Amino acid sequence: MIVVTGATGNVGRPLTQALAEAGEQVTAVSRHAVAVPDGVRHVAADLARPAGLTPALDGAEALFLLLSGDLHAPEARPADIIGLAAASGVRRVVLLSSQGVATRPLGPSRVAMRAVEDALRESGLDWTLLRPGGFASNALAWAESVRTGGTVAAPFGDVGVPVIDPADIAEVAAACLRDDRHAGGVYELTGPEVITPRQQAEAIAAALGSPVRFHELTRDEAKATMTPFVPVELADDTLDIISAPNPAELRISPDVERVLGRAPRPFDGWVARNIAAFR
């Protein structure tokens, strides 16, 4: 049995589907009841209350651990989930971490994530760390403004990073959950090219076949749009990266191809699959 937390999200949903299609027994965990693929068990649980995961972990051999925004808050104790997994008999954990753990180790949210990584390394379990950079799916935040006004609003319009398609993260995670050879691996996951927010808007416009105007936000305006959904520390750490990425954050990693045997998908491929959200 493989347990997938965050099963309704941009990574968890395709991961659950991929594992089910591969014939694995899967338990999908989310806060609320949702439709899941045929044969997949669903358990409603809130990771902020780890004890609620106990039914999901019963009989599980592997766990995909995705920490939502509130689990990055200073008072959260996500390492408790790892202890619970070990006590429940889980043998392998694949943790969705962050590129910033290595590239911005002093950022407050990165310090907290490093602590979770360290707890996993010290747990006695087999582990794999996935450290993605920016997600292509962050562009979904623009969907309503594109639909209603043909506009993308974002900060730092001409500063790019190699954003990754969440479907690639899901495929890498599936490989790591199913194959012992990835135990102890630390994989940095990026897309195949550096792309700016303005270029992302252009890719959306091209897929729509209609103009999309780009409006550049100030840092303060961007932070105000983020903080209703993520802790202030995580918002600041993210804005630090996308405003002035360092050489490590601009690097195109070979790790997706190393695991999957193919290059990562480009941003316009993600747009093509998700263009209905912008119509």
N, C-alpha and C positions, 0 to 999 in steps of 0.2 A: 504494500500500500504506500502511495506517495501522497503527502498532504501538501496542498498549495494554498498559502495564505494570500490575501489580496486577490482572490480569484475572479473578481468582477472588473479588475483594472486593465490597463492597456498592456501589461505584461502577463498578469495572471490569467486573463481570459484565453489568449492564444496558447499559453502554456498548458492549461487544463485540457484544451482541445487536442493539442499535439500529443499529450500523454495518453489521453483516451484513445486516440486513433492508433497509437502504438500498442494498444492492448494492455496498458497498465491499469491496475486498480487505483482510482484517484478519489481523494476526499477534497472537495473544494470548500474553503473557509472564507466567509465574508460576514459583515455585520448583519446583513439582512437577507432574507430568503430571496433567491434568484433562480432563474432557469439555468440548468446545467446540461451538458451533453448526456445523451443516453448512457446509462451505466455508471455515471459519476454520482457519488454520494455528496450531499451538501450538509454542512454544519454551520449554523449561525453562531459566531463568537466574536468578541471584541478583544483584540490583542492587548489593549490597555488593561485587561483583566485576564492575565494568563491562565488562571485556573479554569476559565471557560473553554480552553482548548483541549482539556483532558479527553472529552469524548472523541474529538477529531483525531487525536494521536493514538488512540487505542488500536493496536495492531500495525501501526505505521513503521516502515523501515526508513523512509526518507522524508525530509521536510524542505520545502521552498519557503524561505522567510523573507517577506517584504514588509518593511517598516513604513507605515503611513505617516503623514506629517505630524500628528499629535504624539507619535512615539519618538520624535526627535526633541520633544520638549524637555527642559532640564529635569522635571520631576518624574519623567517616565523611567521605567525599569525594563527595557526590552531584553536585557540579558537574562531575566527570569524565564523568558520563553525558552531559551536554550537549555537552562537547567531542567525545566519541565519536560522538554523533548528527551533529554538524556534519561531522566527518571522513568519515562514512558516506554523506553526501549528503542527509540529512534537511533539508527546507526549513522545516518548521513544528513548533513544540513548544507544546503546551497543558500548563501546569503546574498541578497541584492544590496550591495553596499553603494559606494559612490567614488567616482574618479577623484574627487576632492580630498579623500582620505590621504592620498599620496601627493597630490599636487598643491593642496592648501591645508596642510596638517594642523595648522593653528586656528583655523576657523572654528567657532564654537560648535556648530553642528557636526563638523568633521571630527573634532575631538570626541564627541559623543559616539559617533559611528565607529571610530577606531576602538573605543572601549567595547563595543559589541563584537567587533572582529576579534579582539583579544580574548574575550570571553569564549567565543567559539573555538579559537585555536587551543585554548586551555581546557576545553570540555572533555577531551578524550574521544570525541566523535570524529568521523571522517568529515571533512569540510571542503567547500570550494567557495571562493569569494569572487563575485562578479562586480566590477567597478565601472559602470557605464558613465559616459559624459551626458550632455544634454539629450533629451528625448525629442524626436521628430513630432511626437504626439502633443508636445506642449503647444503646437500650433492650433490645436483644437480650442484653445482659449480665444482665438480670433474668429471662431466659426460664426457666432451671432453677429458680430460687427461686419463680417463679410456678407452674410445673408441680407442684413437689413440696410447696410450703408455702403457696401463695396469698399470697406476700409480695414486695414490692419494697423493696429496701434501697438508699438513696442519700443523699448529703449535701445540705444546703441545700434542704430539701423545698419551701419556699415562695418560692424565688428562681428566676425563669424567664428563658429566652432564646428567641429565635425559631428553633428547630431546623429543619433542612432535610431533606427526604426525599432520600436518595441517588439515587433515580431522576431527580429534577430536576437534580441535579449532572450525572448521566450524559447527560441530554438536552442540557443546555447545552454540555457538552464535545463531544458529537457535532456540534452546530452549529458550534462553533468550529474543530473539526478539518476540517470540510468546506467552510467558507465563508471566503474571504479577507477579507471585510468585518470580521471580528472580530480581525484582526491588530492588535496593539498595545492590545487591550482589557484592562482590569482590572475584573473583575466580582466584586462582593461578593454572595454567595449566602446567602439566609436563607429560612426558612419565612414563612407569612403572618401569624403571630401569636406573641406571647410565651406560653410554656407552661412551667409549673413541673414538677419531678419528681412532685410529688403529683398534679397534674392528669394527667400522663402515666399514672400508675398507675390513675387513675380511668377514663381512656380505654381502657386494657387491660381493666379489669374490665367496662366496658360492652360491649365486643366479645365477651368471654367469656360474659357473662351470669351471672357469679358474682363474689363479693366478692374484692378484692385489698387486703390490709393494707399500709400504708406504714410502713416503719421508717427513721427518720432516722439516718444514720451521722455520726460526727464526721469532721472533716477528716482526722485521722490514720488513722482506719479506712478512709476512702475511698482515701487514698494507698496504703495497704497492699494494697488490692485491685487498684490500677492498676499498681504498679511491677513485677510479674512480666511485664507485657506491653509497657510503654513505658519509656523512660529517665526517671530521676527528674526531670530538668529539664522534660520535657514534661508529666509528671504535675503538677508544681507550677504550671506556667504555666496548665494547664487548670483546676486547682482555683481559682486566682486569679480566673479569669474567671467561673466558675459560682457562686462565692461572692458576688461583688460586681460584676456586669456594669456597665460604664460606659455613658453614653448612646449611644455609637457601637455598642456591642454589643447594645443593646436596639432599635436602629433596624430597621425592616422595609425591606429593600432592594427597589428596583424592578427589579433587574437580571435576575432570572429571567423576569419578564414582558417586559422589554425584549428579551431574546434569543428567547424562545419564543412570545411573543404570548399568553400566558395566565398566570394567577396561579400561584404555587407551591402544591403540594399541602399540606393540613393534616396534623397528626400523626395524627389519627384515620383518615385515609385510608391512611397507612403501616401503622397497626395492622391495619386491615381486610385488607390484602394479606398481612400476615405473622402473622396470628393463630394459625396452625398451630404456630408455634414456641413458643407459650405454653400450648398445650393439654396 
